[in-house]
């Protein structure tokens, strides 16, 4: 039986002020897990914790032993709508998806939420344990739910994978990311040694073989053994080594650590390695012929004229990324993480004062709408429009480096490559003292 450990209690007996910052953040994150679990328990929505959150509850004694950068939860696909409503009720915000939001949950395995504003906590909400599309067809997450065990956290209860399933998940996750973090390998070694008598080794071998995870599990186990000594019993290691992975298993694991950067190669590998002809044909159709709603977004993002122009530009996008001159204004910006703001818009090259950075389209809406830009039209009137495309991620600054004028984003000062682009949301956006009218924006 998994022993529940209330992480917050580890700080008892000492002043919170003397705890390391990582430990304080862990305690805070585990309190958030407890709040979420209590709310899900009230509506009888099953909730599973994975990776760091599960290990801090069941394995590590002190909050400074296992730092976390985010929280990982898993819910059933049929509970997605209910889970989203509960998270919204708790004040959590869903992060914006930059590309292909319609892929979730059929092709993408997780979505991201944040909780808090001063020091936001990132949360990954899974519907499947692994991101690779091949494993979406081979791994039966229903078995994880059937074998999961309850774990107490305060007055609430969460589920975590059975000891053997937990080892499989830790090992496969580490291997998919190239075994790049010693922390993940330490988790594997410590979990295996502490649960050696609780792990059903025969069931583990059967599960690994049926799910075609022999290669990633063996890769992670051997990487952990090189750093921390023997991990699995010798017969288990020999059985894992005796499993003969096919070329599809080798190909998908080889490319897994870099699939976020090589999207065309990832697409081809998904087609080659994912089982199920009908599924692959549907995936091919959705990638090559996306629905009109998605292509309308492309029209706005790339300033295309019509559905056909958007399709053509989308097909040429890989070439445009390599030849920035073909990308026009949109080659100047990119969307990526922005500190505490979540996502933001950043300059890909130096932009001079007065230069048009990007264009967007919008439709007039009232002030109660979302993603509203108040800009000066060519006639001098101030109008409100809904922003779509990448510029909807523009963040506020009381000393902005750009402004919206007539459906154009224009630099108000020189902007260095890699700097975040910001605009002034207007009165009430922040409590900073606003410069006097006519005062310079800055250097």
N, C-alpha and C positions, 0 to 999 in steps of 0.2 A: 504493500500500500504506500503510495506516495505520501511523504510527510509534509504537511503544509507548514510554511514558515511565513509569518507576517513580517514582511521586510521592515515596515515602519517601526516595529518594536525593537529592531536592532539598534536604533538610536537612543533607546531608553537608558537612563542612568548617566547621560552626559549632555552637555549643552549642545544644541543644534549648531551654534555658532562655530564650534571647533571641528565640525565635520568637513571633510573635503568637499569642494564644489560638486564633483562627480557624484558623491554619495548623497548630497542634498537633492540633486536632480533625480537620482534614482528613487529616493523616497517620494518625491513629488510625483513622479511618473507612476509609481505603484499606487499612490492614493487615487490617481486618475483611473487606473485599472479597476480599483475597488468601486468608485462611483459608477463607472460604466457597467460593471458587472451587476451591481445592485439594481440599476435601471432595467437591464436586460432580464434579470431574474424575475422582476415584477410582471413582465409580459411573457414569461416562459419562452424566451428566445434563446436557444443554445448559443453559447459563446465559448470559443476555444482560444487560448493564448499560446503563442509560439515563441521560440527562440529566447531572447533575453528576458522577457517578462515571465515566461514559464520557468526558466532557470533560476531567476531571482526568487521565485516563490518556492520552488521545490528543491533546490540544490545549494545555492550560495547562502551563507549565514548572515553576512554583513552587506550593507548596501554599497560599500566601496569596493567589493570584490569583483563585481560584474557590471561595469558601466554600460549604459545604453544610449544610443543616439535616437532611437525611435521605438515605438511599440508595434508589435505584430499580433493581429487578431485574425480569426477565421470564422466566417459565418456560412451557413448553407445558402446556396443560390436562391432557394425559394424564400429565404428570410431577408433578402437584400432590401426590399422596399421598407419593411418594418425596421430593420437596423438603421437605414438612412433617416427615417423619421425620429427614431429614438436619439440618434446622435445630434440631429438638429435641435431636438428638445433640450439636450444637454449643453447646447451652445457651441458644438463642434462645427467647423466649416469644411466643406469639401473643397479640395484644391482643384484649380482649373486644369483641365486636360488640354494640352497644347495640340496634340495630333490624334485623330481618330478616336474620339470619345465613344463612337458607336461600336468599337471593338470590344468593349466591356459588357458582359462577362464572357462572351463567346470565345474571344481570342486572347484577351488580356486577363490576367489572373488576380489583379488587385487594383484598388483605388486608394487614394490618399486623403486623409482628413487631418486637420490641425485643431488643437484645443488650446485656448489661451491666446493672448495678444502680446503681452510684455515679453514672455519667453515661451513661444509656442512649442507645443509638443507634437511632433509628427507621428501619425498613426497609419500604418499600412493595413488595409482591410482586405483579406484574402478570401477568395472563393475556392481556390485550389492551392495546394502547398508549394508548387514550383511554377516558374514563369515560362519555361520552354514549352512550345506548342506540342512537341512530341509527347511530353509527359502529361499534358492535358488529356491526351487520348489513352495513355497507358496506366496512369496512376488513378486508382479508384478512391477518391476522397471519402466516399461513403464508408469504407472500411475504417478510416481514421476516426470517424464519428462513432461507429459501432464499438470500437475498442477503447475509446477515450475514457479517461478517469477523472472524477471530480476532484477539485482542489479548492480548499477554503482560502478566502482572502477577506479578512475582517468578518463582516456579517454576510458576505456574499459568497457565491460559488461560481467557479469557472471550470472549464474542461481543459485538459491537456492531453496530448497523445500518450498512448501506452508506452512503457519504457523502451520496447523494441522499435515502435514507430517513431519515438522521439529521436533515437539514435539514427535511424534512417533519414529523418528530416534534417537533422544537424549535419550529417555527413554529405548528403546530396546538395544541400544549400551551399556548403563550403566549396564543394567541387565545382558547382555551376559558376561560382565566382572565382574560380582558379585557385582555391585554397590560399587566398592572398592575405588573410588576416590570422595572425597567431592566436588571437582571442577565440576565434571560431574553432581552431584545432584544440585549444585548451578546453573548451566546452565539451568537445567529443571525448577527450581523454578522461576528464573528471566525471562526466556523466556515466561513461562505461564502467569505470572503476567503482563508482558509488552504487550502481544499479546492476552489477554483474550477476547477482543472485536473483534479480527480479526480471531480467530480460529473458524472454522466451526466444532462445537462439534459433531453434528449429523454425519457429514461425517467422523470425527475421529473415532467414535464408529463403524461405518460401515466398515471402512478400517481395524481397529484393529481386528474385528471379522472375516472378510474375509481372512486376512493374518495370522490368528491364533497367534496374538501377544498379546492377552489379558493378559496372565500371566507375560511376561517380562515388559510390560508397567505398569501394576498394581504394580509389584515389585519395579520398579524404582520410581514411583510416591509416593508410601508409604514411601520409604527410604528418598526421598526428603522432604516429609511432616514431618517426625520425626526430621529433622534438621532445617527446615526453615518454618514450619507452613503450613497451607492449601495451596495446589497448584491448584487442579482442583475444579470446582464447585461440590457441594455435589452429584448432580444427576449423574454427569459423573463418579465420584468415585464409586457410588453405581452400575452403569451400568457395569463398569469394574470388580467390585467384583462379579457381578452376572454371568459373563461369566465363563463357566465351562471348564477349560482346561482338555484335555485328558491325559492319561498316557504318550503319546509320547511327548506332550508339556512339561510336568514336567521333564521327563527324559533328554531331550535335554538341557533344561535350567539348570538343576542341574549339568550336566557335562560340560557345556560351559566354565566356567572359567579355567578348567584344561585340556581341550582337547589337548593342545599343548604338554603336558607332558605324556599323556597316549594315545599313538597313536593307540594301538590295541583296547582299549576300545572305543575310538572315532570312529574307523572304524566300530565296531559292532553297536554302537548307530546310526551311519549314515545309516546303512542297516535297522535298525529297525524303524527309525523315518522318513526317507525321502519318500515322496509319489512317486508313479509311479513305477510299476513293471519293465518295460523296462529300466527305468533309473537306478534302483537299480541293475539290472542284468549287465548293462554296467559298472557300478561302481565296482561291484564285479569282473568282468572280468579284468578291467584295473588294479585293485590292485593286484590280484592274478597272472595274466598273462600279465605283462607289455610288451611293445614292445621291440624289440631287441636293439634299440638304447639306451634305458634306461638301459637294462641289460649289454650292453657293458660298460657303465659307472660304473656299479657295479663291473664288472670284474677288471677294473682299480683300483677302490677305495679299493677293498678288496683283491686284488692280487689273484683273482680266475682264474682257468684254464677252459675257455670255458663257453658256455651259460648254460649248465646243472649245473655246479659248482656254477655259480652265483645265479641261482634260488634256489639251496639248501641252500647256505649261507644266502640268503635274508630271507628265511623262518625261519632260526635259529637265525636271528639277535636279536630278543627280548631276547632269552636265552643268547646270547653272551654278550649283554649289562649288564646282571646281573652277568655273570661269566667272568671277564676280561681276565682270562687265555685262554679262547677259542677265544678271539678276535685277538690274535697275535699282530703284530706291530700296527695295526690300533686302538687297544684299548688305545693306548698311546696318541692319539690326538683327538681333536674335533674342529669343525668350529663354531665360534660365532662372535658376534660384537666386533670390535676392535677400539674403540675411533673414531678418524677422518678418519680411513682407510676404514670404512665400515665393511667388514668381514675379519677375520684373523684365523690363526691356533694356537691352544693353547694346552699346555701339560696337560694331565689329571692326570699325576703322575710325581714324580721326575725322571729326566732323567740324567744319568751320562755322562761325557765327553767321546766321542768316541762311544757311543751307537748308533745303528741303530734305528732311530725313526720310519721311515716308508719307504715303497717302492712305486714306481710308474712306469708306463709304458709310453712310448711316441714314437712318430714317428719323424724322422729328418725333419726339415723344415728350411726355410731360416730365416734370421734375421728380416724380415718384418712381420713375423707371430705374433699371439697373444699368451699370456701365455708361453713365451719362456724361457727355462732354459738353461743356459750355464754351463755345468758341465764337469768335467774331467772324461773321460772314463778310463776303466782299462788299456788301452794301453798308457794312458798319453795324448791323444789328447783331445782338447776341442771341444765338439759337442753341437749343438743346437737342442732341442726337444720341442715339445708341451707338456705341463703338463695338464693332466686331473685328475679328482678326487679331493679330498679335498686339496691336496698340491697346487692347482692353486690359493688358497687364501693366500699363503705365502706373507707377506709384506717385504719391503726392510728395512734394517738398515745398516748404515755405520759401526756399530759394531755388526755384527750378532752373533747369538748363535748356528747356524747350517749351513751346506753347503751341496750341492748336489754332490754326487760322484757316478758315475756308476748306475744311476737310484735308488739311495738310498739317503735318507735324514739323515745325521749324525750330532750328537751334537758336537759342538766345545768347549763347556764348560758345566758345570753342570747347568741344567735348573730346576727350582723349579716347582712344580705342580701349574697350573693356569697361568703360564707365557706364553707370546706369543712367538711363534717360528718365527724367522726372518732369512733371507738370504741376501747376498750382491748381488744386481742386476748387479753390475759392474760399470765401469767408466761412469759418466754422470747421474747416478741415483739420486744424490743429490749434493749440493754445499759444503758439509762438507769436511774439510781437511782429506785426506785419510792417514792412518798410513803407515809408511815406510815398505817396504818389509822385512819380518822377524820379525817385531814388534809383541809382544804378543797381542792376541785378547782381553785380559782383564781377570779379575778374574774368 
